[in-house]
Amino acid sequence: MIRAIGRLALAALTLGALAGAQAADPWPNKPITLIVPFPAGGGTDAFARPLSTQLSKQLGKSIVIDNRGGAGGTLGASVAAKAAPDGYTFFMGAAHHAIAPSLYPKLDYDIEKSFIPLLLVANPPQVIVINPSKVPVNDLRGLIDYAKKNPKAMNYGSAGNGSAHHLAGEQFKMLTGAPITHVPYRGAGPALTDLITGQIEMMFDGLGSSSQHIKGGKIKALAVASTKRSAAFPDVPTAAEAGVPNYVVSTWYGLWAPAGTPKDIVDKMTSEVQKAMASEELKTTWANNGSEVPSLTGAAFGKFVSSEIRRWGDLVRTSGAKLD
């Protein structure tokens, strides 16, 4: 009996030690999910996928992309906000999520309260692109004149209602008087497909998703919506150079964790993402996608998002933009 009790006690101690060792396993000890709130092929994907590949190498665990498109990125954000804050779910959002509070009055999450801001991942300018077989122009002034002469012929696609693509188009209309019609999609990827095949005439897109199609000659870039030309496309003028001053729009992308995620995991993930973006592979990818490597992290990134919410809110009110 005494021997049996001793064996049981030893087994209990062994199990306890194993459980303690498992509990002490360093993060991460299983695959991590990165929620991307748009379909594959859009600007968010253009940065999320190479980043996840590099992070997988660094962490030794898979980073699984979960594309959850719909409602201008708000459906995916809602899913991410409700995820367990255990360090195994992160959210790759965009400028669209700073616009959404002004256009979607019944959001079931708050981008400033439901998440912890980690860092700004990329900040490429938007580019005005056309299908050259559908729109016979060579520059931005020609586009504006063509739209005014053909007021029912110009449709622009966006990543969805309330996306930066949508508001960029509304701002362009306000500045130029060009009569163009908004056509919302479930993401920039599907919109680009329709632009390439001629189902729509133009887009206001982030360089991250348009760059490969511009280089391939499938679509034509008329101007970048930035204060300086893109190093990736030095021959494409800025909107100001092309005749539309004060037209500056970027489609930035950032990383968040669900509120309640432990600080040590947030800090570790932030550090790993910074390390990944400093790699030669990702610096090259970022440059090809028209973005520099940003350095905005933590609370500073959170303040940037808050300022973007106010900025886009002012534009929504001024332009009168509504959900289509």
C-alpha positions as CSV (number, residue, x, y, z in Angstrom):
1,M,0.0,0.0,0.0
2,I,2.8,2.4,0.9
3,R,4.6,1.6,-2.3
4,A,1.3,2.2,-4.3
5,I,0.8,5.6,-2.6
6,G,4.4,6.5,-3.4
7,R,4.0,5.7,-7.0
8,L,0.8,7.7,-7.2
9,A,2.5,10.7,-5.5
10,L,5.4,10.4,-7.9
11,A,3.0,10.3,-10.9
12,A,1.2,13.4,-9.6
13,L,4.4,15.3,-9.2
14,T,5.5,14.3,-12.7
15,L,2.2,15.4,-14.2
16,G,2.4,18.6,-12.2
17,A,5.9,19.3,-13.5
18,L,4.8,18.6,-17.1
19,A,1.8,20.9,-16.8
20,G,4.0,23.6,-15.3
21,A,6.5,23.3,-18.2
22,Q,3.6,23.5,-20.7
23,A,2.2,26.6,-19.0
24,A,5.7,28.2,-19.1
25,D,6.2,27.5,-22.8
26,P,7.2,30.8,-24.3
27,W,4.8,32.6,-26.8
28,P,4.1,31.5,-29.4
29,N,3.7,27.8,-29.0
30,K,1.0,27.3,-31.8
31,P,0.1,29.0,-35.1
32,I,-1.0,32.7,-35.0
33,T,-4.0,34.0,-37.0
34,L,-3.8,37.3,-38.8
35,I,-7.2,38.6,-39.7
36,V,-7.2,40.6,-43.0
37,P,-10.6,42.2,-43.4
38,F,-10.6,42.1,-47.2
39,P,-10.5,39.4,-49.9
40,A,-7.1,38.2,-51.3
41,G,-5.5,40.4,-53.9
42,G,-6.0,43.8,-52.3
43,G,-3.6,46.3,-50.7
44,T,-3.9,44.8,-47.2
45,D,-2.9,41.4,-48.7
46,A,0.0,43.0,-50.6
47,F,1.7,43.8,-47.2
48,A,0.1,41.2,-44.9
49,R,1.3,38.1,-46.8
50,P,5.0,38.9,-47.2
51,L,5.0,40.1,-43.6
52,S,3.4,36.9,-42.3
53,T,6.0,34.8,-44.3
54,Q,8.9,36.7,-42.7
55,L,7.3,36.5,-39.2
56,S,6.8,32.7,-39.6
57,K,10.5,32.4,-40.2
58,Q,11.4,34.5,-37.2
59,L,8.9,33.0,-34.7
60,G,9.1,29.4,-35.9
61,K,5.3,29.2,-36.0
62,S,2.9,29.6,-38.9
63,I,1.1,32.9,-39.4
64,V,-2.3,32.0,-40.9
65,I,-4.0,34.7,-43.0
66,D,-7.8,34.7,-42.5
67,N,-9.4,36.9,-45.2
68,R,-12.8,38.2,-43.9
69,G,-14.1,40.7,-46.5
70,G,-17.3,42.7,-46.5
71,A,-18.8,46.0,-45.5
72,G,-15.7,48.1,-46.2
73,G,-13.6,46.1,-43.9
74,T,-15.9,46.4,-40.8
75,L,-17.0,42.7,-40.8
76,G,-13.4,41.5,-40.4
77,A,-12.7,44.1,-37.7
78,S,-15.8,42.9,-35.8
79,V,-14.5,39.3,-35.9
80,A,-11.1,40.4,-34.7
81,A,-12.5,42.5,-31.9
82,K,-14.3,39.5,-30.5
83,A,-11.3,37.1,-30.7
84,A,-9.8,35.8,-27.6
85,P,-7.0,38.2,-26.3
86,D,-4.5,35.4,-25.9
87,G,-1.9,36.5,-28.3
88,Y,-2.9,34.2,-31.1
89,T,-5.1,36.5,-33.1
90,F,-4.0,39.9,-34.6
91,F,-5.7,42.3,-37.0
92,M,-4.3,44.0,-40.1
93,G,-6.5,47.0,-40.6
94,A,-6.2,50.1,-42.8
95,A,-7.2,53.7,-43.3
96,H,-10.7,52.4,-44.0
97,H,-11.1,51.6,-40.3
98,A,-10.6,55.3,-39.4
99,I,-13.3,56.2,-41.9
100,A,-15.9,53.7,-40.8
101,P,-17.0,55.4,-37.6
102,S,-18.3,58.4,-39.7
103,L,-20.2,56.2,-42.2
104,Y,-21.3,53.1,-40.2
105,P,-23.4,54.4,-37.2
106,K,-24.0,50.9,-35.7
107,L,-20.5,49.4,-35.6
108,D,-20.3,46.7,-32.9
109,Y,-16.7,47.5,-32.1
110,D,-14.6,50.6,-31.5
111,I,-11.3,50.8,-33.3
112,E,-9.9,53.0,-30.5
113,K,-11.2,50.8,-27.6
114,S,-11.6,47.3,-28.8
115,F,-8.0,46.9,-29.9
116,I,-4.5,47.6,-28.8
117,P,-2.5,49.5,-31.5
118,L,0.8,47.9,-32.3
119,L,2.3,49.8,-35.2
120,L,1.9,51.4,-38.6
121,V,2.9,48.7,-41.1
122,A,2.9,50.7,-44.4
123,N,1.8,54.0,-45.8
124,P,1.7,53.9,-49.6
125,P,0.0,56.8,-51.5
126,Q,-3.1,56.3,-53.6
127,V,-2.8,56.3,-57.3
128,I,-5.4,57.2,-59.9
129,V,-5.6,54.3,-62.4
130,I,-7.7,53.7,-65.5
131,N,-8.4,50.9,-67.9
132,P,-6.6,52.4,-71.0
133,S,-8.8,50.5,-73.5
134,K,-11.9,52.0,-71.9
135,V,-10.7,55.6,-71.2
136,P,-8.7,57.1,-74.1
137,V,-6.7,59.7,-72.1
138,N,-3.0,60.1,-71.3
139,D,-3.1,62.4,-68.3
140,L,-5.2,63.6,-65.4
141,R,-6.5,66.7,-67.0
142,G,-7.6,64.6,-70.0
143,L,-9.4,62.3,-67.6
144,I,-11.4,65.1,-66.0
145,D,-12.3,66.6,-69.4
146,Y,-13.4,63.1,-70.7
147,A,-15.5,62.5,-67.6
148,K,-17.3,65.9,-68.0
149,K,-18.0,65.1,-71.7
150,N,-19.2,61.6,-70.8
151,P,-21.0,62.0,-67.5
152,K,-22.6,58.6,-67.5
153,A,-19.6,56.6,-68.7
154,M,-17.2,56.9,-65.7
155,N,-17.5,54.4,-62.9
156,Y,-14.8,54.0,-60.2
157,G,-14.5,50.9,-58.1
158,S,-13.5,50.8,-54.4
159,A,-12.7,48.3,-51.7
160,G,-16.2,48.9,-50.3
161,N,-18.4,51.6,-48.8
162,G,-16.5,53.7,-46.4
163,S,-13.1,52.6,-47.7
164,A,-10.3,55.1,-48.5
165,H,-10.8,54.3,-52.1
166,H,-14.4,55.5,-51.8
167,L,-13.6,58.7,-50.0
168,A,-10.7,59.4,-52.3
169,G,-13.2,59.3,-55.2
170,E,-15.6,61.6,-53.4
171,Q,-12.8,64.1,-52.6
172,F,-11.7,64.0,-56.3
173,K,-15.2,64.7,-57.4
174,M,-15.4,67.6,-54.9
175,L,-12.1,69.1,-56.1
176,T,-12.6,68.7,-59.9
177,G,-16.3,68.5,-60.5
178,A,-15.8,65.3,-62.5
179,P,-19.1,63.3,-62.6
180,I,-17.9,59.8,-61.7
181,T,-20.0,57.1,-60.1
182,H,-19.0,55.0,-57.2
183,V,-19.2,51.2,-57.5
184,P,-18.4,49.4,-54.1
185,Y,-16.8,46.0,-54.0
186,R,-16.0,43.6,-51.2
187,G,-12.3,44.5,-51.5
188,A,-9.7,46.1,-53.8
189,G,-8.8,42.8,-55.3
190,P,-12.2,42.1,-56.9
191,A,-12.4,45.8,-57.9
192,L,-9.0,45.6,-59.6
193,T,-10.1,42.4,-61.5
194,D,-13.1,44.3,-62.9
195,L,-10.9,47.3,-63.8
196,I,-8.5,45.1,-65.7
197,T,-11.4,43.4,-67.6
198,G,-13.1,46.7,-68.4
199,Q,-16.2,46.3,-66.2
200,I,-15.3,49.6,-64.6
201,E,-13.3,52.5,-65.9
202,M,-11.1,53.7,-63.1
203,M,-10.0,53.4,-59.5
204,F,-8.4,55.4,-56.7
205,D,-6.2,52.6,-55.3
206,G,-3.3,52.1,-53.0
207,L,0.0,51.5,-54.8
208,G,0.4,48.3,-52.9
209,S,-2.3,46.5,-54.8
210,S,-2.0,48.4,-58.2
211,S,1.7,48.3,-58.7
212,Q,2.1,44.9,-60.3
213,H,-0.8,45.7,-62.7
214,I,0.7,49.1,-63.6
215,K,4.1,47.5,-64.3
216,G,2.4,44.8,-66.4
217,G,0.5,47.3,-68.5
218,K,-2.9,46.1,-67.5
219,I,-3.9,49.4,-66.1
220,K,-2.5,52.9,-66.5
221,A,-1.4,55.3,-63.7
222,L,-2.2,59.0,-64.3
223,A,-1.1,60.5,-60.9
224,V,-0.1,59.6,-57.4
225,A,-2.0,61.4,-54.6
226,S,1.1,62.4,-52.6
227,T,3.3,65.4,-52.2
228,K,6.2,63.8,-54.0
229,R,6.5,61.2,-56.7
230,S,6.8,57.6,-55.8
231,A,10.3,56.1,-56.1
232,A,8.7,53.0,-57.5
233,F,7.1,55.0,-60.3
234,P,9.2,58.1,-60.9
235,D,7.5,58.8,-64.2
236,V,4.0,59.1,-62.7
237,P,3.4,62.8,-61.7
238,T,1.8,63.8,-58.4
239,A,-1.8,65.0,-58.5
240,A,-0.6,68.6,-58.0
241,E,1.8,68.3,-60.9
242,A,-1.0,66.9,-63.0
243,G,-3.4,69.8,-62.2
244,V,-5.2,68.9,-59.0
245,P,-3.6,70.6,-56.1
246,N,-4.3,69.6,-52.5
247,Y,-5.2,66.1,-53.5
248,V,-3.2,63.9,-51.0
249,V,-4.5,60.5,-50.0
250,S,-2.7,57.5,-48.6
251,T,-4.1,54.0,-47.9
252,W,-2.1,53.2,-44.7
253,Y,-2.1,49.8,-43.0
254,G,-1.6,48.9,-39.4
255,L,-1.5,46.1,-36.9
256,W,-3.7,45.7,-33.8
257,A,-4.3,43.1,-31.1
258,P,-7.7,42.5,-29.4
259,A,-8.0,44.5,-26.2
260,G,-6.8,42.6,-23.2
261,T,-3.9,40.9,-25.0
262,P,-1.0,40.6,-22.5
263,K,1.5,43.5,-22.8
264,D,4.5,41.2,-23.0
265,I,3.0,39.5,-26.1
266,V,2.1,42.9,-27.6
267,D,5.7,44.1,-27.0
268,K,7.2,40.9,-28.5
269,M,5.0,41.0,-31.6
270,T,5.7,44.7,-32.2
271,S,9.5,44.0,-31.9
272,E,9.2,41.0,-34.3
273,V,7.3,43.0,-36.9
274,Q,9.8,45.8,-36.7
275,K,12.6,43.3,-37.2
276,A,10.7,41.7,-40.2
277,M,10.2,45.1,-41.9
278,A,13.9,45.9,-41.4
279,S,14.9,42.8,-43.4
280,E,16.2,43.3,-46.9
281,E,13.4,41.2,-48.4
282,L,10.6,43.3,-46.9
283,K,12.3,46.6,-47.5
284,T,12.5,45.6,-51.2
285,T,8.8,44.5,-51.2
286,W,7.7,47.7,-49.5
287,A,9.6,49.9,-52.0
288,N,8.1,48.0,-54.9
289,N,4.7,48.6,-53.4
290,G,5.3,52.3,-53.2
291,S,5.8,52.5,-49.4
292,E,8.6,53.4,-47.1
293,V,9.1,51.5,-43.9
294,P,7.3,53.5,-41.1
295,S,8.4,53.8,-37.5
296,L,5.1,54.6,-35.7
297,T,4.4,52.3,-32.8
298,G,2.2,51.9,-29.7
299,A,0.6,55.0,-28.3
300,A,2.0,57.1,-31.1
301,F,0.3,54.9,-33.7
302,G,-2.9,55.1,-31.6
303,K,-2.8,58.9,-31.6
304,F,-2.3,58.8,-35.4
305,V,-5.4,56.6,-35.8
306,S,-7.4,59.0,-33.6
307,S,-6.3,62.0,-35.8
308,E,-7.2,60.1,-38.9
309,I,-10.7,59.4,-37.5
310,R,-11.2,63.2,-37.1
311,R,-9.7,64.0,-40.5
312,W,-11.8,61.5,-42.4
313,G,-14.9,62.5,-40.4
314,D,-14.4,66.1,-41.6
315,L,-14.2,64.9,-45.2
316,V,-17.3,62.8,-44.9
317,R,-19.3,65.8,-43.6
318,T,-17.8,68.2,-46.2
319,S,-18.3,65.9,-49.2
320,G,-21.6,64.5,-48.1
321,A,-20.4,61.0,-48.8
322,K,-22.9,58.2,-48.1
323,L,-23.1,54.5,-48.2
324,D,-24.0,53.2,-51.7
